[in-house]
Amino acid sequence: MTENLHLVFSKPPEAISDEEYNRWYDFHLGEILVVPGFVSARRYRLQTVKGDWTPSGHRYLSAYEIEGDPRDVMNELDKEVASGRMQLPTWFPQITFASFNCHTHGNPAGARLADHLYLVFSAPPEGLDNDEFVAWYREHADENTQVPGFLANWRFRLEPEVIDPTSATVATHLAIYEVDRDLATLRANLGAARVTNEAGWPSWFDPTPWTSLDANAIGDRVPAPARR
């Protein structure tokens, strides 16, 4: 079971069409998956639901299942990039990236790179103990998974890897939900659940500044090639 993820959010250069960008990035997944530690990958088209924390505004997500310590895997990736074997287009430096290593918060099973995901980036309010936040959010994520359309959830601690320096990098935690409804229905169902559940929420809970993104797969899950 893979416990951790590496998430790469991106915005293509304005002069590059989505068709050209996706054609290259689909090929690029294969260049990444040869790196030891990468288990599989899947690409998604994004819609920012709310918030302006990084990675708000990014249009694509490449999600990677990884095994082992994410920092060790990133070191192996750096070696592959330095080797010069990757076929990077001339416009590659113009892509805006934001990437995170995602360390499991004791999820009972590895996250599924499902067809439709809902991502919530959060941070504990100032003065709140991080362990208290993590323990409460575990219960809250399970509470959300009782909402129609929400099928499963996974919680992670975020470690920024590459961040756009013009964006605010505030989020320290991530909840990923597997969902199976359209975005409008999901949001309506969450709103209805809030009316029922908010009386039991702690006084410090304020998700107003958090950032949420809707992610729909634009390709199948791609496994890493067999390694000798």
C-alpha positions in Angstrom: 0.0 0.0 0.0 1.3 3.5 -0.9 0.7 5.9 1.9 2.0 9.2 0.5 1.4 11.3 -2.5 3.2 13.9 -4.6 0.9 16.5 -6.2 2.0 18.8 -9.0 -0.4 21.7 -9.9 0.3 23.6 -13.0 -0.8 26.4 -15.3 0.4 26.2 -18.9 1.9 29.2 -20.7 -0.8 31.5 -22.3 0.6 30.9 -25.8 0.3 27.1 -25.5 -3.0 25.4 -26.3 -4.5 22.9 -23.9 -4.2 20.2 -26.6 -0.5 20.8 -27.0 0.0 21.0 -23.2 -1.9 17.8 -22.5 -0.2 15.9 -25.3 3.2 16.8 -23.8 2.2 16.2 -20.2 0.7 12.8 -20.9 4.1 11.8 -22.4 5.9 13.5 -19.4 4.2 11.2 -17.0 6.2 8.3 -18.4 9.4 10.2 -17.9 8.5 10.7 -14.2 7.3 7.2 -13.6 10.7 5.6 -14.4 12.1 7.3 -11.2 12.4 4.9 -8.2 9.7 5.5 -5.7 7.0 6.6 -8.1 4.2 3.9 -8.3 1.5 5.5 -10.5 0.2 8.8 -11.8 -3.1 10.3 -13.0 -3.8 13.7 -14.5 -6.8 16.0 -13.6 -8.4 19.1 -14.9 -9.0 21.6 -12.0 -11.7 24.1 -11.0 -11.0 26.4 -8.1 -14.1 26.3 -5.9 -13.1 28.8 -3.2 -10.1 30.5 -1.7 -6.9 32.1 -2.9 -4.2 30.0 -1.2 -1.8 28.1 -3.4 -2.7 26.1 -5.5 -5.8 28.2 -6.2 -6.1 29.2 -9.9 -4.0 26.3 -11.3 -5.7 24.4 -14.1 -4.1 21.0 -14.0 -3.1 18.4 -11.4 -0.7 15.5 -11.8 -1.1 13.2 -8.8 1.5 10.6 -8.1 1.4 7.6 -5.7 4.8 7.2 -4.1 6.4 4.7 -1.8 9.0 5.5 0.8 10.0 8.9 2.2 8.8 11.6 -0.3 12.0 13.5 0.2 14.1 10.5 -0.9 11.9 10.1 -4.0 12.3 13.8 -4.8 16.1 13.4 -4.6 15.8 10.6 -7.2 13.7 12.8 -9.4 16.2 15.6 -9.2 18.9 13.2 -10.4 16.7 12.2 -13.4 16.1 15.8 -14.3 19.8 16.6 -14.0 20.6 13.6 -16.3 19.2 15.5 -19.3 17.2 12.5 -20.4 13.8 14.3 -20.1 12.4 15.8 -23.3 11.3 19.2 -22.0 9.8 21.7 -24.5 11.3 25.1 -25.0 8.2 26.6 -23.2 8.7 24.5 -20.1 10.2 27.3 -18.0 7.1 29.3 -18.6 4.8 26.8 -16.8 3.6 27.9 -13.4 4.0 25.0 -10.9 3.0 24.4 -7.3 3.9 21.0 -5.9 3.6 19.3 -2.5 4.8 16.2 -0.8 1.7 14.8 1.0 2.5 12.8 4.2 -0.3 10.5 5.4 -2.1 11.4 8.7 -2.5 7.7 9.5 -5.0 6.9 6.7 -6.3 3.3 7.1 -5.8 2.8 3.3 -3.9 4.5 0.5 -5.6 7.3 -1.4 -7.3 6.2 -4.6 -6.6 8.3 -7.7 -10.3 8.1 -8.5 -12.2 9.7 -11.4 -13.4 12.6 -9.4 -11.7 14.2 -6.4 -12.5 17.2 -4.1 -9.5 18.8 -2.4 -9.6 21.0 0.6 -6.4 22.9 1.7 -6.4 24.0 5.3 -4.3 25.3 8.3 -5.0 25.4 12.0 -5.9 28.8 13.4 -3.2 30.7 15.2 -2.7 29.4 18.7 -4.4 26.0 18.2 -2.2 22.9 18.9 -1.5 21.1 15.6 -2.3 17.7 17.1 -5.7 18.9 18.3 -6.4 20.2 14.8 -5.4 16.9 13.1 -7.5 14.8 15.6 -10.6 17.0 15.1 -10.2 17.1 11.3 -10.1 13.4 11.2 -13.6 13.3 12.7 -14.7 16.2 10.5 -13.5 14.5 7.3 -15.4 11.4 8.3 -18.4 13.6 9.0 -18.2 15.0 5.5 -18.0 11.5 4.0 -21.5 10.9 5.3 -22.7 13.6 2.9 -24.3 12.2 -0.2 -21.8 12.2 -3.1 -18.8 11.9 -0.8 -17.4 8.4 -0.8 -14.1 8.3 1.0 -11.5 10.7 2.5 -7.7 10.8 3.1 -5.8 13.3 5.2 -2.3 14.6 4.7 0.4 16.9 6.1 1.7 19.1 3.4 5.4 19.8 2.6 5.8 22.4 -0.1 8.2 21.4 -2.8 7.9 24.0 -5.6 5.7 27.0 -5.1 4.9 30.0 -7.2 6.6 32.9 -5.3 3.8 35.3 -6.3 1.2 33.2 -4.4 0.4 32.9 -0.7 1.6 29.5 0.7 -0.5 29.1 3.8 -2.0 25.6 3.8 -0.3 23.0 5.9 -2.9 20.2 5.6 -4.9 18.6 2.9 -8.1 16.6 2.8 -8.8 14.6 -0.3 -12.3 13.3 -0.9 -13.4 10.8 -3.5 -16.8 12.0 -4.9 -19.4 11.0 -7.5 -21.6 14.0 -8.0 -21.3 17.2 -10.1 -19.8 20.2 -8.3 -23.0 22.1 -7.8 -24.7 19.1 -6.1 -21.7 18.4 -3.9 -21.6 22.0 -2.7 -25.4 22.0 -2.1 -25.1 18.8 -0.1 -22.3 20.2 2.0 -24.3 23.3 2.7 -27.3 21.2 3.9 -25.1 19.1 6.1 -23.6 22.3 7.7 -27.0 23.3 9.0 -27.2 20.0 10.8 -23.6 19.6 12.0 -22.3 23.1 12.8 -23.8 23.2 16.3 -21.2 20.5 17.2 -18.2 22.2 15.7 -15.5 23.8 17.9 -15.6 27.6 18.4 -12.2 28.0 16.6 -13.5 26.3 13.4 -13.6 28.8 10.5 -13.1 27.4 7.0 -13.6 30.8 5.3 -10.0 31.3 4.2 -9.4 27.7 3.2 -9.0 26.8 -0.5 -11.0 24.0 -2.2 -10.5 22.6 -5.7 -12.6 20.2 -7.8 -10.5 17.7 -9.8 -11.9 15.6 -12.7 -9.6 13.0 -14.3 -8.6 13.6 -17.9 -6.9 10.2 -18.4 -6.5 6.8 -16.8 -4.3 5.9 -13.9 -0.8 5.1 -15.3 1.3 2.6 -13.4 5.1 2.8 -13.3 6.9 0.4 -15.6 8.2 -2.8 -14.0 11.7 -2.4 -12.6 14.4 -5.0 -12.6 
